[in-house]
Amino acid sequence: MLQPSRRVALIAAGAVLARPFAARAQGLLTIDIAGVPEDSVTPALYADHAGLFRKYGLDVRIQAQRSGPAIASGVAGGAYQIGKASTEPIIIAHTKNIPFVMVAAGGVYDTRAPIAQMLVRTDSPLKTAADLNGKTIAVFGLTDIFTLADRLWMDRNGGDSTTVKMVELPVSEIAAAIEAGRIDAGAINEPELAAALRTGKLRVLGKPFDAVAPRFMYTAWFTTADFVRAHRPAVEGFARAMREAAAFTNAHPADTVDLLASFTRIEPSVIRSMTRVVQGTTLDVALLQPVIDASARYKAIPSSFDAKELLL
């Protein structure tokens, strides 16, 4: 885990090294955005493919990043103008007076069709949350939604999360690390989840996201308050494009299979067979508040606050 001074240094370096974003291509404002390569990035891929961003005056360059906290650092430092992260690092940043603003909804978790689950090896002796005591669990980032959910789930199901060692790994590496025995367990989401289960070498231990809420917004697109003030029409155009793209993606999941396969480097056949994420079409505070409240209960933030404070 990076020490606070190291994190500050990385953010400062990002501010120095970030490419100028204001250059225009054919009258379009060019912006860099980033997201972890999982299914809630799909509306952005479709918006780019279908020309929705250009429709609203934007030339958007989409990059993959390993974790939400890494993306949050990139947005804070200026490497990206807009990022998609799990809602947890955005919430934590707000309590530390880092002026992030959510501009578009991301993925919505629903326990009835779970798109994120805790995995162990098929031959693992681990059967319950209590069996994870003293074990090593992988997460995308030590301040992301998976860390919060994993700890809450353990503590509510007979385990003791204070005994667990959390290690950061990119989502693409967690399944292989479990298979190899380098870690004991890890919660991952689609499409990596479906790809991992297809091998037959891993099985589901539980649904950690259920400990947060049966239904909640687990990712969101965000930027800084400074960027909103300087480029409000562009931000509002981005939000409109994402709403249109999310609605299309929800209604036509088959039409985005190849886009997601290319971005995640997972076989299209896996994506066709997996549980697709419900893409949020509005920034619904009712779907965001449970994460804030759970973060406060678990002392990830000092106290709860109104989800409206995070919205554009």
N, C-alpha and C positions, 0 to 999 in steps of 0.2 A: 504493500500500500504506500502511495506517495505521501511523504510528510507535507504538512501545510506549506512550508517554505518552498518545497519543490513544485507544488501545484501552482503557487503564485508565479514562480519562475516560468513555468510552462505557459501560463496565460499571458504573461508579459511577452514571452518569445513569440506567441501566436500573433500578438498585436503588431510586432515588428515585421514578421515575415509574411503576414497575410497579403494576398494579391489585391490590388485595387479592384473594387467591384463595380465602380461607376461607369466603366467603359461601355459604350453602347454599340451593339451590333445591329445594323439596319434599323436604328431607332429604338431598339429594345434595351432595357436595363438588364445587364448581366449580373446574376447573383449566384453564389455557390451555396448549396444546401447539402446536408449530410444526414444519413440515417443508418441505424444498424440494419443489416440485411435480413429482415424478417418481414412477415406478410403485411404489417401495418404501413410499410413503405410503398405498397403497391399503388395507391392513388397518385402519388407523386410520379411514379414511373408511367402510369397511364396518362396523366396530365401532360407530361413531356411528349409522350408518343403521339397523343391525339392533337397536339397543338393548343391545348387549353392555356398553358402559361403564355405562349406567344399572343394568344387572343387578348390577354390582359397586359400586354406590353413587356413581358419578361422573357429573357433568355436564361434558362435555369440549367446549371450544371450540377448533376447529382453525384455524390460520392458516398461510398460505403465506409463506415467506421466501426470499430470493435465494440464500443459500449456507449451508453447514454452519458455517463460522466465525462468520457473523452469528448463527446460531441458538445456537451455543456461548456467545457473548457475552450473548445474551438470557437463557439459562438461568442463567449465572453471575450476572447482574445482577438476576434475579427477574422479568423481563418474561414469561417462560414457566416453568412448573413442570417440564415435560418437553419434550424436543426430539428431533427425528430429524436426525442429521447423518451425513456420511461418517465412517467410523471414525477417520480420520486426525486431525482436530482434537481428538477426545476423547483419543486416545493422547498427542498432544503436550501437552494440558492436564495429563494425569496426571503427566508428567515435570516439570511446573512447579508441582506441588503444588496444582493446582486440583482440588478433590475431586468430580470427576464419577464417576457410577456408572451402568453400563449396566443397563437394566431389562428390555429386550425386544429381540429380534433384529430386524434390518431386512432389506434385500435381500441376496441371495447371487449373486455373479457366477460364471458358468460359461463357460469359453471355448468350449464346444460350442454354446452358444446366447448369443452375446455381446449384452448389452443396453447396452453403451457402446463407442463407437468414435471414432477420430480422423477428422475430415472436412476436406476441402479442396474448392475449387471444381472442378467437372467439367473445366474447361479449364485447371486449374492445371498448371504444369510439375513440381510436386513429386511425386516417385514413391517416395522412400525416407525413412527417418528422418534420414539424413545431409543430405538436401535441406532439412531444417528448420533447419539451422545458420544463425544470424543472423536468423531469422524471428520473427514475433510470433504467439504462441499464446494463446488465451483459456482461462481456467479459471473455475470458479464462485467459488473462494476461493484465495488464495495459500498457504494451509496445509491444503488439502483433499486428498482421495484422488486427484483428477485431477492436481494438481500433482506429487505423488509419482510416480504412474504414468507421466505424460508424460515426466518426466525419466529415470526408470529405463528406459523403453522406448527413448527416443532413444539413451542411452548404451550399451545392450545391442545396438543394431542399427546401429552405425556412426556415430551422430551425436554431437554434443557439446552437452549440455544447458546448459552454462555460457554458451553464445553466444545462447541464446534469451531473448526478452523475453516474460514472462508478464504478462497483463493480466486483471483481474477483470471478468467480465460475468455478468449473470443467465443462467441456462440458456435462457430464452426468447429471448434476444437474440443468442446466439452464431452460429446459422446465418445470420441476416440479416447479421451483421457479416462473415462469411466471403464471402457472396454479393456484398456491396458492395465487397469488397477492403480493408476497414478492418483486417482481420487476415488472416493467412495460413492459419491452421488452428485447430481446436479440437475437443476430445473432448467429446461429449455423450451422454446416455443416454436411455432410453425414458421418455416417449413423444415427446420432442423429436427423437430420432434418426430415428424412422420418418417423422415429419412433414417433416423436412429432406430425407431421401432421396427422398420421394415427389415433390418438386418437380423432380427431374432436374437441378438446378443444382449439386448437391454429390455427392461420391463418397467412399468409404472409403479412407483411407491406411493404417490399421493398427488394431491392438487393444492400446492401451497397458495395459489392466488385466492382460493376460497377463504383463507384466513383474513384477507383484506375486505372482501365483500363478494356476494354472489355475482354481482355485475358492477363493473366500474371501468373507467377509462385508464388504460395502462400506459399508453403513449400519447404524446401530443407534439405538435409542431410549434416552435417558439423562436423568438428573436429577442433583441434588447430594446429597451424603451428608447434609447438613443436612435436606433435604426428606424423605429416607428415614427419618431418625430421628424426625422430627415426624409423618410420615404413612405409616408402613410399611403398614398395611392398604390404604390407597388405592393405593400403589405396587404392592403385590402384586395388587390387583384389576385395575389397569391392565395388568400383565403377563399375567394370565390372560385378560383380554379380547383382548389382542393375539395370544396363542397361538391362541385359538379363531378369531379373524378371519383370521390368516395361513393356517391349515389350510383354512378355507373358500375363501379367495381362490385358493390353489393348486389346489384341486379344481374350482372353478367360476369360471374367469376371465371367462367371458361375462357373469356376473351383476354384475360390478363395472365394466364398460365405461363406463356412464353416470356413475357416481360419479367415476371418474378423469377423464373428459372434462370434467365440470363444474368440477373443482378445477384442472385444468391449462389449461382453455379450448382444448383440442385436439379436433378433430372425432372423434366416436365411431368413424367408419369407419377412421380412422388407428389408433386403439387396438385395434380388432378385428383388424387385419392385422399388428400389430407383434409382436415377441418379448416375451412377458410375463416379468416378473421372478419368479424363484423366491423366495418369501417365507420367511424363516427362522422356524421354529417353536420353536427353542430357542437359547439363547446358547451356541453350541458353541465352546469355546476353540480347537479345531482349525481352525476357519474364521476366527478372529480373530488367532491367533498369526502367520500369514504377513504380515499388515499391520504388526504390531509389529516383526518381524524385518527386513522391507524398509525400514521407517522408520529403524531403527538402522544398517543397511548404508549407507543413503544420507545418514546424518548429520542426518536430520530430528529425531531425538532422540539424547541422549547415548549410550544403550546399550539393548539389548533387556531386556525384563522378562516375567514370566509373565502371560499374558492373564487369568488368574484374578483378578489384582489389580483389574481393572476391573469385575468382575461383582458384582451384588447379592448 
